Amino acid sequence: MSDEEIAEAWLTNCRDAIQLGSDSDEATATFWAYSELDRLCSTDPDRALGIIRLIANEKPEDRVIYNLAAGPLEDLLVRHGVRVIDRIERLAHEDASFLFLVSGVWPERMPPTVQPRVHSLIAKAESDGVASRPESATKH
């Protein structure tokens, strides 16, 4: 599967899970993309970050962004934060929509050297008025 196919199917899966329920036939049909991105967050962090960027670049609705932040991006930072934090900081400083995405992660499980850097990005998002951490955001 190409990165673009994974990103497109992940988006479809997330939207279907939000709208129809994660056990719906529609969400089940594309669950493979959710699983594949999760696997890549463990085994190929650079490729995973690329796919996360592809999804974010589609400018999906906020609930999808919340799931992308609290799911794949947060998992990537937990598993490989030391390796990817420089790129994530650069992307967040270059692109307000990526900064918005980063503002939805919860840094508590991340490596100790990564946590303050992520907290700084969240603070920047808040001061720039682009942060959003809804109480209703759900992981699926």
C-alpha positions in Angstrom: 0.0 0.0 0.0 1.2 3.5 -0.8 1.3 6.2 1.8 -1.5 8.0 0.0 -3.7 4.9 0.1 -3.1 4.5 3.8 -3.8 8.1 4.5 -7.0 8.1 2.5 -8.3 4.9 4.1 -7.3 6.1 7.6 -9.4 9.3 7.0 -12.3 7.2 5.7 -12.1 4.9 8.7 -11.9 7.7 11.2 -14.9 9.5 9.7 -16.9 6.3 9.5 -16.1 5.5 13.1 -17.2 8.9 14.3 -20.3 9.1 12.2 -21.5 5.4 12.2 -19.6 3.8 15.1 -16.4 1.9 15.1 -18.2 -1.4 14.8 -20.1 -0.3 11.6 -19.5 -2.3 8.4 -18.0 0.9 6.8 -15.5 1.5 9.6 -14.6 -2.2 9.8 -13.8 -2.2 6.0 -11.1 0.3 6.4 -9.8 -0.6 9.9 -6.7 -2.1 8.2 -5.5 1.5 7.6 -5.8 2.3 11.3 -3.9 -0.8 12.2 -1.2 -0.2 9.5 -0.6 3.4 10.7 -0.3 2.2 14.2 2.2 -0.5 13.1 4.2 2.1 11.3 4.2 4.4 14.3 6.2 1.5 16.0 8.3 0.2 13.1 8.8 3.1 10.7 8.5 6.5 12.5 9.6 8.5 9.5 7.1 6.9 7.2 4.4 7.2 9.9 5.1 11.0 10.3 4.8 11.4 6.5 1.4 9.7 6.5 0.2 11.8 9.5 1.2 14.9 7.5 -0.7 13.6 4.4 -3.8 13.2 6.6 -3.4 16.6 8.2 -2.8 18.3 4.9 -6.2 17.2 3.8 -7.5 19.7 6.4 -10.1 17.3 7.8 -12.8 18.4 10.2 -11.7 19.0 13.8 -13.0 15.7 15.2 -10.7 13.9 12.8 -7.8 16.1 13.7 -8.5 15.3 17.4 -8.3 11.6 16.7 -5.2 12.0 14.6 -3.5 14.0 17.4 -4.6 11.7 20.3 -4.0 8.6 18.3 -1.2 8.3 15.7 0.7 11.5 16.5 0.7 10.9 20.2 1.6 7.3 19.8 4.5 8.3 17.5 5.8 10.7 20.0 5.5 8.2 22.8 7.3 5.5 20.9 9.9 7.6 18.9 9.7 11.1 20.3 13.4 11.6 20.6 13.8 10.7 16.9 11.0 12.8 15.5 10.6 15.8 17.8 13.0 18.0 15.8 10.9 17.5 12.6 7.6 17.9 14.5 8.8 21.2 16.0 9.9 22.5 12.6 6.6 21.5 11.0 4.6 23.1 13.8 6.5 26.4 13.5 6.0 26.4 9.7 2.4 25.4 9.6 -0.4 26.7 11.9 -2.6 23.7 11.0 0.2 21.3 12.1 0.6 23.3 15.3 -3.1 22.8 15.9 -2.7 19.1 15.4 0.2 19.0 17.9 -1.9 20.9 20.5 -4.2 17.9 20.7 -1.6 15.4 22.1 -1.1 14.5 25.7 2.6 14.5 26.5 2.5 12.6 29.8 3.6 9.2 28.4 6.3 10.7 26.2 10.0 10.4 26.9 11.1 12.9 29.6 13.3 14.9 27.1 10.4 15.2 24.7 7.7 16.3 27.1 8.9 19.9 27.7 9.3 20.4 24.0 5.8 19.3 23.3 4.5 21.4 26.2 6.2 24.4 24.6 4.4 23.7 21.3 1.1 23.4 23.1 1.8 26.7 24.9 2.6 28.3 21.5 -0.6 27.0 20.0 -2.5 28.5 22.9 -0.8 31.9 22.7 -1.3 31.9 18.9 -5.0 31.1 19.4 -4.8 27.8 17.4 -5.0 25.3 20.2 -8.0 23.1 20.8 -8.2 20.3 23.3 -11.9 19.4 23.4 -13.2 17.4 26.3 -15.3 15.5 23.8 -12.4 14.3 21.7 -12.3 10.5 21.6 -9.8 7.9 20.5 -11.1 5.0 18.5 
